[in-house]
Amino acid sequence: MGRGRQKAKHTKVARELKYFSPNTDYNALERELTSSPHDDYSEEASKWAEYAAEDDDTYVTGDEQREQRA
């Protein structure tokens, strides 16, 4: 019981999304795409570099872990 209303609501929402076409600001899109690249990773990595140096970055598989425990 209630599946009919649920499906009808879903169909209504899907139809609204299908035919919805927002106004696109092509000038803003062009500015965003032509702007200088901004590398968030390098800034973030430099903040945490001291911790990464002392961290053990080796990858150990499950088989290797079992061998180490034995």
C-alpha positions as CSV (number, residue, x, y, z in Angstrom):
1,M,0.0,0.0,0.0
2,G,1.3,3.5,-0.8
3,R,3.5,2.4,-3.7
4,G,1.3,4.2,-6.2
5,R,1.7,7.6,-4.5
6,Q,5.4,7.0,-4.1
7,K,5.8,6.1,-7.8
8,A,3.7,9.1,-8.9
9,K,5.8,11.5,-6.8
10,H,9.0,10.0,-8.1
11,T,7.7,10.3,-11.7
12,K,6.8,13.9,-11.1
13,V,10.2,14.8,-9.7
14,A,11.9,13.0,-12.5
15,R,9.9,14.8,-15.1
16,E,10.7,18.2,-13.4
17,L,14.4,17.4,-13.4
18,K,14.3,16.2,-17.0
19,Y,12.7,19.4,-18.4
20,F,14.4,21.8,-16.0
21,S,17.0,24.0,-17.8
22,P,18.6,26.6,-15.6
23,N,20.0,29.8,-17.1
24,T,23.7,29.2,-17.7
25,D,26.2,32.0,-17.2
26,Y,28.6,31.3,-20.0
27,N,30.8,34.3,-19.0
28,A,31.3,32.9,-15.5
29,L,32.0,29.5,-16.9
30,E,34.6,30.9,-19.3
31,R,36.3,32.8,-16.4
32,E,36.4,29.7,-14.3
33,L,37.8,27.5,-17.0
34,T,40.5,30.0,-18.2
35,S,41.6,31.1,-14.7
36,S,45.1,30.1,-13.5
37,P,45.1,26.6,-12.1
38,H,44.9,26.5,-8.3
39,D,46.5,23.5,-6.7
40,D,44.9,22.8,-3.4
41,Y,46.8,19.7,-2.8
42,S,50.3,21.3,-2.7
43,E,49.1,23.9,-0.1
44,E,47.5,21.2,2.0
45,A,50.5,18.8,1.6
46,S,53.0,21.5,2.7
47,K,51.0,22.0,6.0
48,W,51.2,18.3,6.9
49,A,54.6,17.5,5.4
50,E,56.3,17.1,8.8
51,Y,53.8,14.4,9.8
52,A,54.1,12.5,6.5
53,A,57.8,12.2,6.9
54,E,57.4,10.2,10.1
55,D,54.5,8.1,8.8
56,D,55.2,4.7,7.4
57,D,53.9,4.7,3.9
58,T,54.5,1.0,3.1
59,Y,51.4,-0.9,2.0
60,V,51.0,-4.3,3.6
61,T,48.5,-6.8,2.1
62,G,46.4,-9.1,4.2
63,D,48.6,-12.1,3.4
64,E,51.7,-10.2,4.6
65,Q,50.0,-9.2,7.8
66,R,49.1,-12.8,8.5
67,E,52.7,-13.8,7.9
68,Q,54.0,-11.1,10.2
69,R,51.7,-12.3,13.0
70,A,52.7,-15.9,12.7
